[in-house]
Amino acid sequence: MNSKAAVLITGASSGIGAVYADRFAKRGHALVLVARDRVRMEELAQRLRQENGVTVELLPADLTDSDGLARVEARLRDDSRIGILVNNAGTAAHGGFLDQAPDDVAQLISLNTTALTRLASAVAPRLAREGAGAIVNIGSVVGLAPELGMSVYGATKAFALFLTQGLHVELGPRGVYVQAVLPAATRTEIWAKSGRDVDSLPAVMEVGELVDAALAGFDARETITIPSLPKVEQWTSFEAARKAMVPNFLQVHAAERYRQGS
């Protein structure tokens, strides 16, 4: 009997999600694949079953639709076999903030933050009770770099990063591993969907290399994995500087620079 936890992967019909499915199948995990495109998921599932002899179930759902999201939440709450959630589903929007219609912005936020949070919320209590399991949130380096000019998309990815760090603090002591993966430009369909030519970018990572690096971070139990960052010391210094500020936030009075001349 296979004692490995099943893995539920969102956005699993293509790109990063499909490669995560391939890699976890190769590791012998049963899979639950979530995406809107049932046909592509069926093709992927058939190949993974044949190549790896694992169980692959499909859960077609639009995570921006309340009914679709509710079905996936229920599966995460109720299926005790699922021990790993890969929160990969996400989207981007055409143009800059001034070009984006409010409805498009709302749709982006719904998928990239609301669905991600609700799915984590659905599975976390059960994993905490069991004292095991993992939640992987796919973020982006754009969440650290407003200079890249993807304001709303970047804000949703900053949310994913902060949520991961917060859940690490809350759930880590309960035995639940939480990881944020922050890709840089990766060769997936999100670029065409957002109206950008991926080949015009100065550096693009292949999706297989991205996921393999992310899983190396997963195996090492990193909280934050940035596959494209050459020197991990830059991240550790960034984190150390952030943490050094925290005690200084807790003051009775405003900082002296804001009180001069008062």
Helices and strands as residue ranges (DSSP letters): E 6-10, H 15-26, E 31-35, H 38-52, E 56-60, H 66-78, E 82-87, G 97-99, H 102-109, I 110-115, H 116-130, E 134-138, G 141-144, G 146-148, H 151-171, G 172-174, E 177-181, H 190-193, G 198-200, H 207-219, E 224-225, H 232-249, G 256-258
